[in-house]
Amino acid sequence: MTIQTIIGIDVAKDELVSYRQDTDTEKVLENNQASIKGWLRRLPAHCTIAIEATGTYHVLLIKLAYQYGHTVYVIDGYQLKHYRQGIGGRAKTDSSDARLLARYLSREQEALRPWTPPPPAYRALQVLLRRRATLVKARVAIQQSCADLPELKAPLKRLVAQLTRIDQVIQARLRAIVREAGLSQQVARCQAMEGVGSLTATALAMAFLRGDFRHSDAFVAFLGLDVRVRDSGRQRGRRKLTKKGDPEVRRLLHNAAMAASRQPAWQAAYQGYLARGLKKTQALVIIARKLVRIAFSLMKHEVEYRPPTAVAA
């Protein structure tokens, strides 16, 4: 019987800490291409590797490990945190995290999906949307912090104008990638929905590229708009979004829901949610989910949007 080689890897900006379960050994290596490739070449064929998602620091590792023929699982940090608590883990170090990842993978592998490379357009659009979000956030912060300083009015105006030009360049590049990837029709289908602008439509088309979603529930969950339920007996726990998806896509969808709530087709439904005692944020989340489900259907079946007279609450 062949023993599966399971490896857990804790990722940081400068270094990687790996734990190989079958030999009970650890190794620290630099987080760069040369070091990673040298390590991968010395591994047995077809290893199974668990890596915690850490912003962008893990991207190089998972790409190279996949290229070398290993099966890679990217583990959500929230899940790993609660798994540690569930098994009574007290320490949190690079070494303990690598061991925890290996243990988690060895026990939960059947319930996990291996990582596969996203289409090039997905990554390109995701990077640009995130960069634009950072730019817009910085622009707003600068305007707000300097608004009451008259002596900065002229240079601030020039700076904001320059940031706006950069924003326009980013948006132009987004449109170019959409055209090059053949996504123009999908974006147009989504943009036909009330409240959905070009950026939100681009984000929806981008997300749809990432996997073969069997139904709209899976697409909603991928975007982190599904609800985490915690009930026990007669006690009904507070409902919260899982927020596992891309936060920038959720932000754009929230803005789209706000815009849609002011449109005749959605206004009655929005007011109906508020009349039932829901908070504004809760009502907007429901509308955002409805927009996602409609977008999924439009893109899945490649049909055009037909505006409803009114959306039921």
C-alpha positions as CSV (number, residue, x, y, z in Angstrom):
1,M,0.0,0.0,0.0
2,T,1.4,3.4,-1.0
3,I,1.6,5.9,1.7
4,Q,0.3,9.3,0.7
5,T,2.8,12.1,1.1
6,I,1.0,14.9,2.9
7,I,2.7,18.3,3.5
8,G,1.5,21.4,5.3
9,I,3.1,24.7,4.5
10,D,2.9,27.9,6.5
11,V,3.5,30.9,4.3
12,A,5.0,34.3,5.1
13,K,6.4,37.0,2.9
14,D,10.0,36.0,3.2
15,E,9.9,32.3,4.2
16,L,8.0,29.1,4.1
17,V,7.8,26.5,6.8
18,S,6.9,23.0,5.6
19,Y,5.9,19.9,7.6
20,R,6.0,16.5,5.9
21,Q,3.7,14.1,7.7
22,D,5.0,10.7,6.6
23,T,8.6,11.5,7.7
24,D,7.7,13.8,10.6
25,T,10.2,16.4,9.3
26,E,10.1,20.2,9.0
27,K,12.0,22.4,6.6
28,V,12.3,26.2,6.3
29,L,13.0,27.7,2.9
30,E,13.0,31.2,1.3
31,N,9.8,32.3,-0.4
32,N,11.3,32.8,-3.8
33,Q,11.3,30.9,-7.1
34,A,14.7,29.3,-7.0
35,S,14.3,28.0,-3.4
36,I,10.8,26.7,-4.0
37,K,11.8,24.9,-7.3
38,G,14.8,23.3,-5.6
39,W,12.7,22.0,-2.8
40,L,9.9,20.7,-5.1
41,R,12.4,18.8,-7.3
42,R,13.5,16.8,-4.2
43,L,10.0,15.8,-3.2
44,P,8.4,12.4,-4.1
45,A,6.0,12.5,-7.1
46,H,2.4,13.4,-6.6
47,C,2.5,14.9,-3.1
48,T,-0.6,16.3,-1.5
49,I,0.0,19.8,-0.2
50,A,-2.1,22.1,2.1
51,I,-1.4,25.8,2.1
52,E,-3.2,28.5,4.0
53,A,-4.4,31.4,1.8
54,T,-2.3,34.5,2.8
55,G,-3.1,37.4,0.4
56,T,-0.6,37.1,-2.4
57,Y,2.4,35.5,-0.6
58,H,1.2,31.9,-1.4
59,V,0.5,32.4,-5.1
60,L,4.0,31.6,-6.4
61,L,4.2,28.4,-4.2
62,I,0.8,27.0,-5.4
63,K,1.6,27.7,-9.0
64,L,4.9,26.0,-8.9
65,A,3.7,23.0,-6.9
66,Y,0.9,22.5,-9.4
67,Q,3.3,22.7,-12.3
68,Y,5.4,20.0,-10.6
69,G,2.4,17.7,-10.6
70,H,1.4,17.9,-6.9
71,T,-2.2,18.2,-5.7
72,V,-2.6,21.5,-3.9
73,Y,-5.3,22.5,-1.5
74,V,-5.6,26.2,-0.5
75,I,-7.1,26.3,3.0
76,D,-9.3,29.2,4.3
77,G,-7.7,30.9,7.3
78,Y,-11.1,31.1,9.1
79,Q,-11.6,27.3,8.8
80,L,-8.1,26.6,10.0
81,K,-8.5,28.9,13.0
82,H,-11.6,27.1,14.2
83,Y,-10.1,23.7,13.5
84,R,-7.3,24.6,15.8
85,Q,-9.7,25.6,18.5
86,G,-11.8,22.5,17.9
87,I,-8.8,20.2,18.6
88,G,-7.7,22.2,21.6
89,G,-4.6,23.7,19.9
90,R,-3.0,26.3,22.2
91,A,0.1,27.4,20.3
92,K,0.2,29.3,17.0
93,T,3.6,29.4,15.5
94,D,4.8,28.8,11.9
95,S,5.8,25.3,12.8
96,S,2.5,24.5,14.5
97,D,0.5,26.0,11.7
98,A,2.4,23.8,9.1
99,R,1.6,20.7,11.2
100,L,-2.0,21.8,11.6
101,L,-2.4,22.2,7.9
102,A,-1.1,18.7,7.3
103,R,-3.4,17.2,10.0
104,Y,-6.4,19.1,8.6
105,L,-5.7,17.8,5.1
106,S,-5.2,14.2,6.1
107,R,-8.6,14.2,7.9
108,E,-10.7,16.4,5.7
109,Q,-9.3,15.8,2.2
110,E,-12.5,14.1,0.9
111,A,-14.5,17.3,1.6
112,L,-12.0,19.7,0.0
113,R,-11.6,20.7,-3.6
114,P,-8.1,20.7,-5.1
115,W,-6.8,24.1,-6.4
116,T,-6.6,24.5,-10.1
117,P,-5.1,27.5,-12.0
118,P,-7.7,30.2,-12.8
119,P,-8.0,31.4,-16.4
120,P,-5.5,34.2,-17.2
121,A,-8.3,36.7,-17.6
122,Y,-9.6,36.0,-14.1
123,R,-6.3,36.8,-12.4
124,A,-5.7,39.9,-14.6
125,L,-9.2,41.3,-13.9
126,Q,-9.0,40.5,-10.2
127,V,-5.6,42.2,-9.8
128,L,-6.8,45.4,-11.5
129,L,-10.1,45.5,-9.6
130,R,-8.2,45.2,-6.3
131,R,-5.7,47.8,-7.3
132,R,-8.5,50.2,-8.3
133,A,-10.2,49.6,-5.0
134,T,-7.0,50.6,-3.2
135,L,-6.6,53.7,-5.4
136,V,-10.2,54.8,-4.8
137,K,-9.9,54.3,-1.0
138,A,-6.7,56.4,-0.9
139,R,-8.3,59.1,-3.0
140,V,-11.3,59.4,-0.7
141,A,-9.1,59.4,2.4
142,I,-6.8,62.1,1.0
143,Q,-9.8,64.3,0.1
144,Q,-11.4,63.9,3.4
145,S,-8.3,64.5,5.5
146,C,-7.2,67.6,3.6
147,A,-10.6,69.2,2.9
148,D,-10.3,71.7,5.7
149,L,-6.8,73.0,4.8
150,P,-7.2,75.9,2.3
151,E,-3.5,76.1,1.6
152,L,-3.6,72.6,0.2
153,K,-6.6,73.2,-2.1
154,A,-4.6,73.8,-5.3
155,P,-2.1,70.9,-5.0
156,L,-4.9,68.6,-3.7
157,K,-6.9,69.3,-6.8
158,R,-4.0,68.4,-9.0
159,L,-3.3,65.2,-7.0
160,V,-6.9,64.1,-7.2
161,A,-7.0,64.8,-10.9
162,Q,-3.9,62.6,-11.3
163,L,-5.4,59.8,-9.3
164,T,-8.6,60.1,-11.3
165,R,-6.6,59.7,-14.5
166,I,-4.9,56.6,-13.1
167,D,-8.4,55.2,-12.3
168,Q,-9.5,55.9,-15.9
169,V,-6.4,54.0,-17.2
170,I,-7.2,51.0,-15.0
171,Q,-10.8,51.0,-16.2
172,A,-9.7,51.2,-19.8
173,R,-7.4,48.2,-19.2
174,L,-10.3,46.3,-17.6
175,R,-12.4,46.9,-20.7
176,A,-9.5,45.8,-23.0
177,I,-9.1,42.5,-21.0
178,V,-12.8,41.9,-21.2
179,R,-12.7,42.3,-25.0
180,E,-9.6,40.1,-25.4
181,A,-11.1,37.3,-23.2
182,G,-14.3,37.3,-25.1
183,L,-16.3,38.4,-22.1
184,S,-18.0,41.4,-23.6
185,Q,-21.4,39.7,-24.0
186,Q,-21.4,38.3,-20.5
187,V,-20.5,41.8,-19.1
188,A,-23.3,43.3,-21.2
189,R,-25.8,40.8,-19.9
190,C,-25.0,41.6,-16.3
191,Q,-24.8,45.3,-16.9
192,A,-28.4,45.3,-18.2
193,M,-29.6,44.6,-14.6
194,E,-30.8,47.5,-12.6
195,G,-28.1,49.1,-10.4
196,V,-25.3,47.1,-12.0
197,G,-22.6,49.3,-13.6
198,S,-19.7,48.3,-15.8
199,L,-17.3,47.5,-12.9
200,T,-19.8,45.3,-11.1
201,A,-20.7,43.5,-14.3
202,T,-17.0,42.9,-15.0
203,A,-16.5,41.5,-11.5
204,L,-19.5,39.2,-11.9
205,A,-18.2,37.9,-15.3
206,M,-14.8,37.5,-13.7
207,A,-16.1,35.4,-10.8
208,F,-18.1,33.3,-13.2
209,L,-14.9,32.3,-14.9
210,R,-13.4,30.7,-11.8
211,G,-15.3,27.5,-11.6
212,D,-18.0,25.3,-13.1
213,F,-20.8,26.3,-10.7
214,R,-23.6,23.8,-10.9
215,H,-26.2,26.1,-9.4
216,S,-26.7,29.7,-8.2
217,D,-26.2,28.7,-4.6
218,A,-22.6,27.7,-5.3
219,F,-22.0,31.0,-7.1
220,V,-23.5,32.9,-4.1
221,A,-21.3,30.9,-1.7
222,F,-18.2,31.6,-3.9
223,L,-18.8,35.3,-3.5
224,G,-19.2,35.0,0.2
225,L,-22.8,36.1,0.3
226,D,-24.1,32.9,1.8
227,V,-25.2,32.9,5.4
228,R,-23.5,31.0,8.3
229,V,-26.1,29.4,10.5
230,R,-25.5,28.6,14.2
231,D,-28.6,27.0,15.8
232,S,-28.8,24.6,18.7
233,G,-32.0,23.3,20.1
234,R,-34.4,26.2,20.6
235,Q,-31.6,28.7,20.4
236,R,-31.4,30.6,17.2
237,G,-27.9,32.0,16.6
238,R,-27.1,35.2,14.8
239,R,-26.9,34.9,11.0
240,K,-23.7,36.3,9.4
241,L,-22.3,36.2,6.0
242,T,-19.4,33.8,5.5
243,K,-17.5,36.5,3.5
244,K,-15.3,33.9,2.0
245,G,-15.2,35.4,-1.5
246,D,-13.4,38.4,-2.9
247,P,-14.2,41.5,-0.7
248,E,-14.0,43.9,-3.6
249,V,-16.6,42.0,-5.6
250,R,-18.9,42.1,-2.5
251,R,-18.3,45.9,-2.1
252,L,-19.3,46.4,-5.8
253,L,-22.4,44.2,-5.3
254,H,-23.4,46.2,-2.2
255,N,-23.1,49.4,-4.2
256,A,-25.2,47.8,-7.0
257,A,-27.8,46.8,-4.5
258,M,-28.1,50.3,-3.2
259,A,-28.5,51.7,-6.7
260,A,-31.1,48.9,-7.5
261,S,-33.1,49.7,-4.4
262,R,-33.8,53.1,-5.8
263,Q,-35.1,51.7,-9.1
264,P,-38.9,51.1,-9.6
265,A,-38.4,47.4,-10.2
266,W,-36.6,46.9,-6.9
267,Q,-37.9,49.7,-4.7
268,A,-41.1,47.9,-3.5
269,A,-39.1,44.8,-2.6
270,Y,-36.6,46.9,-0.7
271,Q,-39.2,48.8,1.2
272,G,-41.0,45.5,1.9
273,Y,-37.8,44.1,3.6
274,L,-37.6,47.2,5.8
275,A,-41.3,47.0,6.7
276,R,-40.6,43.4,7.9
277,G,-38.1,44.8,10.4
278,L,-34.9,44.1,8.5
279,K,-32.1,46.6,8.7
280,K,-31.0,48.4,5.6
281,T,-27.8,46.4,5.3
282,Q,-29.7,43.1,5.6
283,A,-32.2,44.3,2.9
284,L,-29.3,45.3,0.6
285,V,-27.6,41.9,1.1
286,I,-30.8,40.2,0.0
287,I,-31.0,42.3,-3.1
288,A,-27.3,41.7,-3.8
289,R,-27.9,38.0,-3.6
290,K,-30.9,38.3,-6.0
291,L,-28.7,40.2,-8.4
292,V,-26.1,37.5,-8.2
293,R,-28.6,34.7,-8.9
294,I,-30.0,36.6,-11.9
295,A,-26.5,37.2,-13.2
296,F,-25.6,33.5,-12.8
297,S,-28.7,32.5,-14.8
298,L,-27.9,35.0,-17.5
299,M,-24.3,33.9,-17.9
300,K,-25.0,30.1,-17.4
301,H,-27.7,30.0,-20.1
302,E,-26.3,32.9,-22.2
303,V,-29.6,34.8,-22.4
304,E,-30.4,38.5,-22.3
305,Y,-31.9,40.2,-19.2
306,R,-35.6,41.0,-19.3
307,P,-36.4,43.8,-16.7
308,P,-39.2,42.8,-14.4
309,T,-42.2,45.1,-13.6
310,A,-41.4,44.6,-9.9
311,V,-39.4,42.2,-7.8
312,A,-41.3,40.4,-5.0
313,A,-40.0,40.8,-1.5
